[in-house]
Amino acid sequence: MAIQMRRGAYTNLNKAKLMPGEWAVVVSDDSEASDGRSVYICFAAGSVKRMATYEDIVNNLKNYFRDGTVDFSLGDDGHLKLEVD
């Protein structure tokens, strides 16, 4: 079985054409991503999810708690730690 992965601008992403297990790397224009870049994975025909990195999650949470009273870090156990002032 060949390993498949696609890349390109979001405007060219056709989720219906992805194969199960195939990754799609969006290098520009994804309006859902703050920098326009994102990664998608196909689980089955028509079942595609956007993936998030640790950095994405931290940035999203910091934007949610904009008052600056909350900070986040990665604990020794690998879990996200919430630090409230």
DRENROSE-147415 format. One record per residue: residue in three letters; residue number from 1; z, y, x of N, C-alpha, C in turn. Coordinates in steps of 0.1 Angstrom, whole numbers. Example, Ala and Ser with C-alpha at 12.3 -4.5 7.8 and 13.67 -1.06 7.14 Angstrom:
+-----+-----+-------+-------+-------+-------+-------+-------+-------+-------+-------+
| res |   n |  n.zz |  n.yy |  n.xx | ca.zz | ca.yy | ca.xx |  c.zz |  c.yy |  c.xx |
+-----+-----+-------+-------+-------+-------+-------+-------+-------+-------+-------+
| ALA |   1 |    78 |   -57 |   132 |    78 |   -45 |   123 |    78 |   -33 |   132 |
| SER |   2 |    71 |   -22 |   128 |    71 |   -11 |   137 |    79 |     0 |   129 |
+-----+-----+-------+-------+-------+-------+-------+-------+-------+-------+-------+
//
This chain:
+-----+-----+-------+-------+-------+-------+-------+-------+-------+-------+-------+
| res |   n |  n.zz |  n.yy |  n.xx | ca.zz | ca.yy | ca.xx |  c.zz |  c.yy |  c.xx |
+-----+-----+-------+-------+-------+-------+-------+-------+-------+-------+-------+
| MET |   1 |     0 |   -12 |     8 |     0 |     0 |     0 |     0 |    12 |     9 |
| ALA |   2 |    -9 |    22 |     6 |    -9 |    34 |    14 |     2 |    44 |    10 |
| ILE |   3 |     7 |    51 |    19 |    16 |    62 |    16 |     8 |    74 |    12 |
| GLN |   4 |    12 |    80 |     1 |     4 |    91 |    -4 |    13 |   103 |    -5 |
| MET |   5 |     8 |   115 |    -2 |    15 |   128 |    -3 |     5 |   139 |    -4 |
| ARG |   6 |     7 |   148 |   -13 |    -2 |   159 |   -15 |     5 |   172 |   -11 |
| ARG |   7 |    -3 |   182 |    -8 |     2 |   195 |    -5 |    -8 |   206 |    -9 |
| GLY |   8 |    -3 |   218 |   -11 |   -12 |   229 |   -15 |    -4 |   239 |   -24 |
| ALA |   9 |   -12 |   248 |   -29 |    -6 |   259 |   -37 |    -2 |   253 |   -51 |
| TYR |  10 |     8 |   259 |   -57 |    13 |   255 |   -70 |     1 |   255 |   -81 |
| THR |  11 |    -7 |   264 |   -80 |   -19 |   265 |   -89 |   -28 |   253 |   -89 |
| ASN |  12 |   -27 |   246 |   -78 |   -36 |   233 |   -76 |   -28 |   221 |   -80 |
| LEU |  13 |   -15 |   222 |   -83 |    -7 |   210 |   -86 |   -10 |   204 |   -99 |
| ASN |  14 |   -15 |   192 |  -100 |   -18 |   185 |  -113 |    -8 |   173 |  -113 |
| LYS |  15 |     3 |   175 |  -120 |    14 |   165 |  -120 |     8 |   152 |  -126 |
| ALA |  16 |    -1 |   153 |  -135 |    -7 |   141 |  -142 |   -14 |   132 |  -132 |
| LYS |  17 |   -19 |   137 |  -121 |   -26 |   129 |  -112 |   -18 |   123 |  -101 |
| LEU |  18 |    -5 |   126 |  -100 |     4 |   120 |   -90 |     6 |   105 |   -94 |
| MET |  19 |     8 |    97 |   -83 |    11 |    83 |   -84 |    26 |    81 |   -83 |
| PRO |  20 |    31 |    70 |   -89 |    46 |    68 |   -88 |    50 |    67 |   -73 |
| GLY |  21 |    60 |    74 |   -69 |    65 |    74 |   -55 |    58 |    84 |   -47 |
| GLU |  22 |    48 |    92 |   -52 |    41 |   101 |   -44 |    48 |   115 |   -44 |
| TRP |  23 |    49 |   121 |   -33 |    54 |   135 |   -31 |    43 |   145 |   -32 |
| ALA |  24 |    47 |   157 |   -37 |    38 |   168 |   -37 |    45 |   180 |   -31 |
| VAL |  25 |    40 |   185 |   -20 |    46 |   197 |   -13 |    38 |   209 |   -17 |
| VAL |  26 |    45 |   219 |   -24 |    39 |   231 |   -28 |    42 |   241 |   -17 |
| VAL |  27 |    32 |   247 |   -11 |    34 |   256 |     0 |    34 |   271 |    -4 |
| SER |  28 |    30 |   273 |   -16 |    30 |   287 |   -21 |    29 |   288 |   -36 |
| ASP |  29 |    33 |   299 |   -42 |    30 |   303 |   -56 |    38 |   296 |   -67 |
| ASP |  30 |    49 |   288 |   -63 |    57 |   282 |   -73 |    67 |   293 |   -79 |
| SER |  31 |    65 |   297 |   -91 |    73 |   308 |   -96 |    88 |   304 |   -99 |
| GLU |  32 |    90 |   291 |   -99 |   104 |   286 |  -101 |   112 |   286 |   -88 |
| ALA |  33 |   105 |   288 |   -77 |   112 |   287 |   -64 |   112 |   302 |   -58 |
| SER |  34 |   124 |   306 |   -53 |   125 |   319 |   -48 |   115 |   323 |   -37 |
| ASP |  35 |   112 |   314 |   -29 |   102 |   316 |   -18 |    88 |   311 |   -21 |
| GLY |  36 |    86 |   306 |   -33 |    73 |   301 |   -37 |    70 |   287 |   -32 |
| ARG |  37 |    79 |   281 |   -25 |    77 |   267 |   -19 |    86 |   257 |   -26 |
| SER |  38 |    81 |   245 |   -28 |    90 |   235 |   -35 |    84 |   221 |   -32 |
| VAL |  39 |    91 |   211 |   -36 |    88 |   197 |   -34 |    90 |   190 |   -48 |
| TYR |  40 |    80 |   182 |   -51 |    80 |   174 |   -63 |    79 |   159 |   -60 |
| ILE |  41 |    85 |   150 |   -68 |    83 |   136 |   -66 |    79 |   130 |   -80 |
| CYS |  42 |    70 |   120 |   -79 |    66 |   113 |   -92 |    73 |   100 |   -93 |
| PHE |  43 |    79 |    98 |  -104 |    86 |    85 |  -106 |    78 |    75 |  -114 |
| ALA |  44 |    69 |    80 |  -123 |    60 |    72 |  -131 |    50 |    82 |  -137 |
| ALA |  45 |    40 |    76 |  -142 |    29 |    85 |  -148 |    35 |    95 |  -157 |
| GLY |  46 |    33 |   108 |  -154 |    38 |   118 |  -163 |    53 |   122 |  -161 |
| SER |  47 |    60 |   115 |  -152 |    74 |   117 |  -150 |    76 |   123 |  -136 |
| VAL |  48 |    76 |   136 |  -135 |    77 |   143 |  -122 |    89 |   152 |  -122 |
| LYS |  49 |    96 |   152 |  -111 |   108 |   161 |  -110 |   107 |   170 |   -98 |
| ARG |  50 |   112 |   182 |   -99 |   112 |   191 |   -87 |   125 |   188 |   -80 |
| MET |  51 |   125 |   186 |   -67 |   136 |   183 |   -59 |   143 |   196 |   -53 |
| ALA |  52 |   155 |   196 |   -50 |   163 |   207 |   -45 |   170 |   204 |   -32 |
| THR |  53 |   170 |   213 |   -23 |   178 |   211 |   -11 |   192 |   216 |   -12 |
| TYR |  54 |   200 |   213 |    -3 |   214 |   218 |    -3 |   213 |   233 |    -3 |
| GLU |  55 |   205 |   239 |     6 |   203 |   254 |     6 |   199 |   260 |    -7 |
| ASP |  56 |   190 |   253 |   -14 |   185 |   258 |   -27 |   197 |   259 |   -37 |
| ILE |  57 |   205 |   248 |   -37 |   216 |   247 |   -46 |   227 |   258 |   -43 |
| VAL |  58 |   230 |   260 |   -30 |   239 |   270 |   -26 |   234 |   284 |   -30 |
| ASN |  59 |   222 |   287 |   -27 |   216 |   300 |   -31 |   216 |   302 |   -46 |
| ASN |  60 |   213 |   292 |   -54 |   213 |   293 |   -68 |   227 |   296 |   -73 |
| LEU |  61 |   237 |   289 |   -68 |   251 |   291 |   -72 |   256 |   305 |   -68 |
| LYS |  62 |   252 |   309 |   -56 |   256 |   323 |   -52 |   250 |   333 |   -60 |
| ASN |  63 |   237 |   331 |   -64 |   231 |   341 |   -73 |   238 |   341 |   -87 |
| TYR |  64 |   243 |   329 |   -91 |   250 |   328 |  -104 |   263 |   336 |  -103 |
| PHE |  65 |   270 |   334 |   -92 |   283 |   341 |   -90 |   281 |   353 |   -81 |
| ARG |  66 |   274 |   363 |   -86 |   270 |   375 |   -78 |   281 |   384 |   -75 |
| ASP |  67 |   293 |   383 |   -81 |   304 |   392 |   -78 |   310 |   390 |   -64 |
| GLY |  68 |   306 |   379 |   -57 |   311 |   377 |   -44 |   325 |   370 |   -43 |
| THR |  69 |   330 |   366 |   -54 |   344 |   360 |   -53 |   343 |   345 |   -51 |
| VAL |  70 |   331 |   340 |   -50 |   329 |   325 |   -49 |   321 |   323 |   -36 |
| ASP |  71 |   325 |   313 |   -28 |   317 |   309 |   -17 |   316 |   293 |   -17 |
| PHE |  72 |   306 |   288 |   -10 |   303 |   274 |   -10 |   302 |   269 |     4 |
| SER |  73 |   306 |   257 |     6 |   304 |   250 |    19 |   303 |   235 |    17 |
| LEU |  74 |   298 |   228 |    27 |   297 |   214 |    27 |   309 |   208 |    34 |
| GLY |  75 |   317 |   200 |    26 |   329 |   194 |    31 |   326 |   182 |    41 |
| ASP |  76 |   336 |   178 |    48 |   335 |   167 |    58 |   330 |   154 |    51 |
| ASP |  77 |   333 |   153 |    38 |   329 |   141 |    30 |   315 |   142 |    25 |
| GLY |  78 |   308 |   153 |    28 |   294 |   155 |    23 |   293 |   162 |     9 |
| HIS |  79 |   304 |   165 |     3 |   304 |   171 |   -10 |   305 |   186 |    -9 |
| LEU |  80 |   299 |   193 |   -19 |   299 |   207 |   -20 |   313 |   212 |   -23 |
| LYS |  81 |   318 |   221 |   -16 |   331 |   227 |   -18 |   330 |   241 |   -24 |
| LEU |  82 |   337 |   244 |   -34 |   338 |   257 |   -40 |   350 |   264 |   -35 |
| GLU |  83 |   348 |   276 |   -30 |   359 |   284 |   -25 |   360 |   297 |   -32 |
| VAL |  84 |   371 |   299 |   -40 |   372 |   311 |   -48 |   383 |   320 |   -42 |
| ASP |  85 |   379 |   333 |   -41 |   388 |   343 |   -35 |   399 |   346 |   -45 |
+-----+-----+-------+-------+-------+-------+-------+-------+-------+-------+-------+
//
